Amino acid sequence: MAKTKEQLYDELAQEAEAILAGESDMIANLANVASLVWNKLPSVNWAGFYLLKGDELVLGPFMGKPACVRIPVGRGVCGAAAKTKFPQVVEDVHEFEGHIACDHASNSEIVIPVMVNGALIGVLDLDSPEKARFDKMDLVGLQKVVKIVEAALA
C-alpha cells in the first residue's frame, strides 16, 4: 500500500530523530540527514546543506552530483532563503531570477533555512528534475526535519 506524503514525512522525522540522537557533531549529523532525505524522498536529484561562512553559503554535506561550492547570500534560491531567513519553494527554477544552475537537470527546488540559537547557520536544499515537485506538504515536512536538526545542533 502506497504511503501518503504525510506518512512519508512522519517516518522521515522519526528516522532523523533516531540518527541524530546522542550525536553532537554537526558534519556527521548533516551528512546523515542529507543521506536520509536523499534516500527517502522520491524525485529528488540533490539533497544537502550549505553552511553560512561570512557572507557566503559554502557547500556542506550532500547527496547528488557535484555542486556549486560557494553561493553569495542573496543570490539564487539558496541565497534568497539565507538572506530572508524564509523558506523558498520554486516550482520552476528557470523562472527564478538569478537561479544558479549547478545541475541542469534540476527543474524545481525547495530551500529551508537552518537556525541555531536564533542565528542562521545554513540551509537545507533539495532539487528535483520534476517541475512543481515540492508543495506545501513538502515544506511542512522538511521544516519538521530541519527543526530536529536545529535541536540536535543547539
Order of alpha helices (4+ residues) and beta strands (2+ residues): alpha-alpha-beta-beta-beta-alpha-beta-beta-beta-alpha
